[in-house]
């Protein structure tokens, strides 16, 4: 595989991912990847909080896989307006 684009160090330092990693004392992309796989609910909750997503009704639980992963339910009980979060 050839690399098409490599970000500058300034680009990486100003990225959302770098901010999230620093906030949670995660040193490498590999470490972040492993944690996101091993603790899915932590990862998505951390992303939600880091991105300051505004919920009109907060979620009660991040993930429910009771019926199997193929029928996963995300952000149970929460209500948001995606347009509000994207535009405002």
Residue pairs with C-beta under 8 A, 6 or more apart in sequence:
7 15
12 18
16 50
16 51
17 29
17 32
19 50
20 26
20 32
20 46
20 47
20 50
21 27
21 29
21 32
23 46
23 50
24 46
26 32
26 35
35 42
35 43
36 43
40 62
40 63
41 61
41 62
41 63
44 62
44 63
44 74
44 75
45 62
48 75
53 80
53 85
54 80
54 84
54 85
55 78
55 79
55 80
56 79
56 80
56 81
57 77
57 78
57 79
57 80
58 77
58 78
59 75
59 76
59 77
59 78
60 76
60 77
60 78
61 75
61 76
61 77
62 74
62 75
62 76
63 72
63 73
63 74
63 76
64 72
64 73
64 76
65 71
65 72
